[in-house]
Amino acid sequence: MPQRHFLFLQGLPGPALRRVARQLELRGHATSRINFNGGDWADWRFAGTPYRGTVQRFAGWLVDEARAIGATDIVLLGERRPLHIQAIAAAQQLGLDVHVFEEGYLRPNSVTIERWRKGRPWQAPQSLDECADRARGLPTVETPIENRFTRRWREAVRYWAFATALWPFYPGYRSHRVQSAWHEMLAWLGRYCRRPAEQRDSAAARAALGDAPFFLFPLQLDGDAQLVHRSPFASMEAAAALVFASFAAHAPSDMHLLVKRHPFDPDPRRWRRRLARLADQHDIAARVHYVEFADLDALLARCRGVITVNSTVGGLALRQGRPVHAVGQALYAMPGLASCGSPDPFWTAPAAVDPQNYAVFAAALWQDCLVNAGFHGKDALARLESEAAQRMSEE
């Protein structure tokens, strides 16, 4: 008899969760998959159980399905997708564990796997003392992980091609994404065509900045769960408005602000124009610089600090000893590590970072919910399937 039965829901486009399921089966567990569209079906090599109903009816349907197959665990990526909110409600009703995958809280070498016991959310540490208790003195050893954007893009195109072609077979499915797949594809095509001009504009912005002191402000993706559900902002533009207003009112007159586009943003909002208008409104256009392309590590090494909603760039900055302020709900926003709340004092008195504090924080996350792996690379996937299966199998 199987030890446990893992029921898989949606993940990122590609084979990652299917390969994790294969490893669980090799360890003596049973696995099943629910498909919500043609892309899910194709990613699972044309196997799995289809769900063709609406979001509102999914929890009840899943309770019956989980009981019928004897499921003990549910596996998903992104706990805030509407279908997955319903799935977590079903898990709580049945007392099932939920394994929540995310792209790693600590970039670039990790994948997050939160264990929600009986469907109850995993609780992040709230203080450095709690981090030290969870870390239990264990050292953090990371192997560099290479994720390939071309592979990610190719897997996404394949996924949405099948989802679009087979939509009549899944009439109740509605994507959780802010923009439609076709809208994003067109935006990516536009970004590809603009790439030479953006590289020139980014080089010009870096030259205009010169050796002036600056804070780094990394943009995040509209619709990202970290922005939508763990911050007070309805959009990244709303967050930028607050940051620009605070910078204009409280930053020293010789200080500059460098804004960097998110690498996975196809830029349908055309950030360069929007940010230029926002800077003009606050009379700081000469001190605000926007780049689409730049070496992030080099920027972190030079900047006076990082201001962010709750981006994983904050973790990278802390790792390098740079001060960080979060205007959203960030895991690392705790006394002794990063500041939060109003950004006004940050521009003149960014708090220094003790490298040991970051090491304790990181060790706690590695112990609790991180695996040294990735979703989009040959070696990254090989590590993911083995390490994820090992962690998920633990009692």
Disulfide bonds with the S-S distance in Angstrom:
none
